[in-house]
Amino acid sequence: MVSGTVLVIGAGSIGKRHAGNLERLGVRAELLPWRACDLDTLARRDDVAAVVIATATQIRLELVQLCAEKGWPFYAEKPLAWRLDQAQAVHAAAAPVADRSMVGFMMRYHPAVQDLAARNLSQIYGFSFEIGHDVRQWRANWRFADSYAANPQGGGVLLDLSHELDMALALFPGLTVQSAQSIGHVGFPGVDFATRIALAAPDGAVGTVAMDYLSPVSLRRAALRGMDGILDLDFLAPALTHATPTGSDTQRYSFDRNDMFLSAMRDFLALVEGRAPSDNPLLPRFDRMEASTHLIASAWEARNFTAHLSHDMG
């Protein structure tokens, strides 16, 4: 059992979820709004066992540095950075506690993603991941213009929905960015509302990751095309269909979305306590996630805005 308090820094919806899950797992959690934090005061505390960083994207490095200096393992929400120099700085700063810390890519705990990871994907030559939501319909009493997502430094759809990039890399190691085409908005310079990224793997597989804030119907899908068969995954069902020349079968999954957050937090607490985590082969331990951080930052830096919307974003 964790001895001490787990600080959850960032009191938005994701911070509240993490604090609630920690308490559900029997751990003492303290939820702190970022605006109420003073780093010097935090550094003097002697009751801290670990830290969950659930702030806006642009607030990462100073908290990672504090955790490393104090020897506190940390769980940092994604993404860690949007520029390559930031990515390098965050990973360098985290080194003293990196093997006991994690990044919040909870989709690596989705049963369908783990199913795909357990398959032989060497014959896959093409893949695509796509996610789309109408950002105006996210939450009641929520305005895009007032949110973290509207910030040109750390906001935008590529960073906000970067799970898809991380999942692609987890299944196809070594991916590199070939191009990134984005649609912006005249009212929010530098913020991407739809982005499509072309990727290539060293073994020859090529694919795309697409995300948008515009789809009137929520969607989250993946498609893998191989010489032996094809795989189609609907994350919202959720169901995975495998089709071959001799027929097809569909695997359906029954789970609650919060199960992924709980499983990730259990692994983090195991690392904090010095215990072995689960046998999840995609465990997002911090010292294994530099390639993911770099891929996301590379895609963000490669964005090419080809059009701009003028729709009312509410």
C-alpha positions in Angstrom: 0.0 0.0 0.0 1.2 3.5 -0.9 2.5 5.3 2.3 1.8 8.9 2.0 -0.3 11.2 -0.2 -0.6 11.2 -4.0 -0.9 14.8 -5.2 -3.2 15.3 -8.2 -2.2 18.6 -9.7 -4.9 19.9 -12.0 -8.5 20.0 -10.9 -10.3 19.6 -14.3 -12.3 16.6 -15.3 -9.3 14.3 -15.8 -7.8 15.4 -12.5 -11.0 14.7 -10.7 -11.3 11.3 -12.4 -7.7 10.3 -11.3 -8.3 11.5 -7.7 -11.6 9.5 -7.5 -9.9 6.4 -8.9 -7.0 6.7 -6.4 -9.4 6.9 -3.5 -11.3 3.9 -5.0 -8.1 2.0 -4.9 -7.6 2.9 -1.3 -5.0 5.6 -1.7 -5.0 9.0 -0.1 -5.3 11.6 -2.9 -5.2 15.4 -2.7 -6.6 17.3 -5.6 -4.9 20.6 -6.2 -5.9 23.2 -8.8 -2.8 24.3 -10.7 -3.5 28.0 -10.0 -3.4 27.2 -6.3 0.0 25.5 -6.5 3.3 27.0 -5.3 6.2 24.9 -6.2 8.4 26.0 -3.3 5.6 25.0 -0.9 5.1 21.7 -2.6 8.9 21.0 -2.4 8.8 21.4 1.4 6.2 18.7 1.9 7.4 15.4 3.4 4.2 13.4 3.0 4.2 13.1 -0.8 4.5 9.5 -2.2 3.8 10.4 -5.9 2.3 13.0 -8.2 -0.3 12.9 -10.9 0.2 15.7 -13.4 -3.2 16.6 -14.9 -2.6 20.1 -15.9 -2.9 21.8 -19.3 -0.3 20.5 -21.8 2.0 23.6 -21.5 2.5 22.9 -17.8 4.7 19.8 -17.7 8.4 20.6 -17.5 8.5 22.5 -14.1 6.4 19.8 -12.4 8.5 16.9 -13.9 11.7 18.7 -12.7 10.2 19.0 -9.2 9.3 15.4 -9.1 12.7 14.3 -10.3 14.5 16.5 -7.7 12.3 15.1 -4.9 12.4 11.5 -6.1 8.6 11.4 -6.5 7.3 9.0 -9.2 4.8 10.8 -11.4 1.9 10.0 -13.8 1.8 12.7 -16.4 -1.3 13.1 -18.7 -0.7 13.2 -22.4 0.7 14.8 -24.4 4.0 15.7 -22.8 5.1 18.3 -25.4 4.3 19.7 -28.8 7.9 20.6 -29.9 10.9 18.4 -30.2 13.0 20.5 -28.0 10.3 20.4 -25.3 10.1 16.6 -25.6 13.9 16.2 -25.2 13.9 18.5 -22.1 11.0 16.7 -20.4 12.5 13.3 -20.9 16.0 14.5 -19.8 14.5 16.1 -16.6 12.5 12.9 -15.8 15.5 10.5 -15.9 15.9 10.0 -12.1 12.3 8.7 -11.7 11.5 7.7 -15.3 11.4 3.9 -14.6 8.9 4.5 -11.8 6.7 6.9 -13.7 4.1 6.7 -16.4 2.4 8.7 -19.2 -1.4 8.7 -19.4 -1.9 6.9 -22.6 -4.8 4.8 -21.2 -5.9 3.5 -24.6 -2.9 1.1 -24.3 -5.2 -0.7 -21.8 -8.1 -1.0 -24.2 -8.8 -4.8 -24.7 -9.0 -4.4 -28.5 -5.7 -2.7 -28.6 -4.1 -5.4 -26.5 -5.8 -8.0 -28.8 -4.1 -6.4 -31.8 -0.8 -6.2 -30.0 -0.9 -9.9 -29.4 -1.4 -10.7 -33.1 1.3 -11.1 -35.7 1.1 -7.8 -37.6 4.2 -8.4 -39.8 2.0 -8.9 -42.9 0.2 -5.6 -42.5 1.0 -3.2 -45.3 -1.6 -0.4 -44.6 -3.3 1.1 -41.5 -5.5 4.0 -40.5 -6.7 5.4 -37.2 -9.5 8.0 -37.1 -11.3 9.9 -34.4 -13.8 12.6 -34.7 -16.1 14.6 -32.4 -18.1 17.8 -32.7 -16.2 19.8 -30.1 -19.2 22.1 -29.5 -21.1 19.1 -28.0 -18.5 17.9 -25.6 -20.0 19.1 -22.3 -22.8 21.2 -20.9 -21.9 24.8 -20.2 -18.6 24.4 -22.1 -17.2 26.8 -24.7 -14.3 25.9 -27.0 -13.0 29.5 -26.9 -12.5 29.3 -23.1 -10.8 25.9 -23.1 -7.3 24.6 -23.1 -8.0 23.3 -26.6 -8.2 26.9 -28.0 -4.6 27.7 -27.1 -2.3 27.7 -30.1 0.6 26.6 -27.8 -0.5 23.2 -26.4 -4.1 23.1 -27.8 -5.6 21.9 -31.0 -6.9 18.5 -32.1 -3.6 16.8 -32.9 -2.5 17.2 -29.3 -5.9 16.8 -27.7 -6.6 13.5 -29.5 -3.0 12.2 -29.7 -4.0 8.8 -28.3 -4.4 7.6 -32.0 -0.8 8.5 -32.8 0.4 6.7 -29.8 -1.7 3.6 -30.6 -0.3 3.5 -34.1 3.2 3.7 -32.8 2.6 1.0 -30.2 1.5 -1.4 -32.9 4.0 -0.3 -35.5 7.2 0.7 -33.9 9.6 3.1 -35.7 6.9 5.2 -37.4 8.0 8.4 -38.9 6.0 11.4 -40.0 5.8 12.0 -43.8 3.3 14.9 -43.8 0.6 16.5 -41.7 -2.2 18.4 -43.3 -4.4 20.6 -41.1 -7.6 22.6 -41.3 -7.6 25.7 -39.0 -10.1 28.4 -38.1 -10.1 32.1 -38.9 -11.0 32.9 -35.2 -8.2 30.7 -33.7 -4.9 31.2 -35.5 -2.5 28.3 -35.1 -5.1 25.9 -33.7 -5.8 22.8 -35.9 -9.5 21.6 -36.0 -8.8 18.7 -38.3 -5.5 17.0 -39.0 -4.5 14.1 -41.2 -1.0 12.6 -40.7 0.8 10.3 -43.1 3.1 7.8 -41.5 5.6 5.1 -42.5 7.1 2.2 -40.6 10.6 0.8 -41.2 9.2 -2.5 -42.3 7.2 -0.9 -45.2 3.8 -0.4 -43.6 2.3 2.9 -44.4 -0.8 4.6 -42.9 -2.6 7.6 -41.7 -3.9 9.0 -38.4 -6.8 11.5 -38.7 -8.5 13.5 -35.9 -11.0 16.3 -36.0 -13.2 18.5 -33.9 -15.9 18.6 -36.6 -17.6 15.3 -37.1 -21.4 15.6 -36.4 -21.4 11.9 -35.4 -18.8 10.7 -32.9 -16.5 8.1 -34.4 -13.3 6.2 -33.4 -12.0 3.5 -35.7 -8.9 1.7 -36.9 -8.4 -0.4 -40.0 -5.4 -2.7 -40.7 -4.9 -4.1 -44.1 -2.7 -7.2 -44.5 -1.8 -9.8 -47.2 -3.5 -12.5 -45.1 -6.6 -10.6 -44.1 -8.1 -7.3 -42.9 -8.9 -6.0 -39.4 -11.5 -3.4 -38.7 -11.9 -2.0 -35.2 -14.8 0.2 -33.9 -13.7 1.5 -30.6 -17.2 2.9 -29.8 -18.9 -0.5 -30.2 -16.4 -1.8 -29.3 -15.8 -4.6 -31.8 -13.0 -6.0 -33.9 -13.8 -7.8 -37.2 -11.2 -10.0 -38.9 -11.9 -10.9 -42.5 -10.1 -13.4 -44.7 -10.8 -15.0 -48.0 -12.6 -17.8 -46.2 -14.9 -15.7 -44.0 -15.0 -13.3 -41.1 -15.4 -13.2 -37.4 -16.2 -10.4 -34.9 -14.8 -10.1 -31.4 -16.9 -7.9 -29.1 -15.6 -6.4 -25.9 -17.5 -5.7 -22.7 -15.9 -3.2 -20.4 -16.3 0.2 -18.9 -14.2 3.1 -20.1 -13.0 3.9 -16.6 -11.6 0.3 -16.5 -8.7 1.6 -18.6 -8.0 4.5 -16.2 -8.1 2.1 -13.2 -5.8 -0.4 -14.8 -3.3 2.3 -15.6 -3.5 3.7 -12.1 -3.0 0.2 -10.6 0.2 -0.2 -12.6 1.4 3.3 -11.6 0.8 2.5 -7.9 2.8 -0.7 -8.3 5.7 1.2 -9.7 5.4 3.7 -6.8 5.5 0.9 -4.3 8.4 -1.0 -6.1 6.1 -3.9 -7.1 5.9 -5.5 -10.5 3.1 -3.9 -12.6 0.7 -5.9 -14.8 2.0 -7.9 -17.8 0.5 -5.4 -20.2 3.1 -5.4 -23.1 2.2 -1.8 -23.9 2.7 -0.5 -20.4 3.3 3.3 -20.9 6.2 3.5 -18.4 7.9 6.9 -18.8 11.3 5.6 -19.8 9.8 3.7 -22.7 7.7 6.6 -24.1 10.2 8.9 -25.6 9.5 7.7 -29.2 5.8 8.4 -28.7 6.5 11.9 -27.4 8.8 12.6 -30.3 6.3 11.3 -32.9 3.6 13.6 -31.6 5.9 16.6 -31.5 7.2 15.8 -35.0 3.6 15.7 -36.3 2.7 19.0 -34.6 5.8 20.7 -36.1 5.0 19.3 -39.5 1.4 20.7 -39.7 0.6 22.4 -42.9 -2.6 24.5 -42.8 -4.4 24.0 -46.1 -7.7 25.7 -45.3 -9.5 27.7 -42.6 -13.0 27.4 -41.4 -15.2 30.3 -40.3 -18.0 28.4 -38.6 -19.3 29.5 -35.2 -17.5 27.3 -32.6 -19.7 28.4 -29.7 
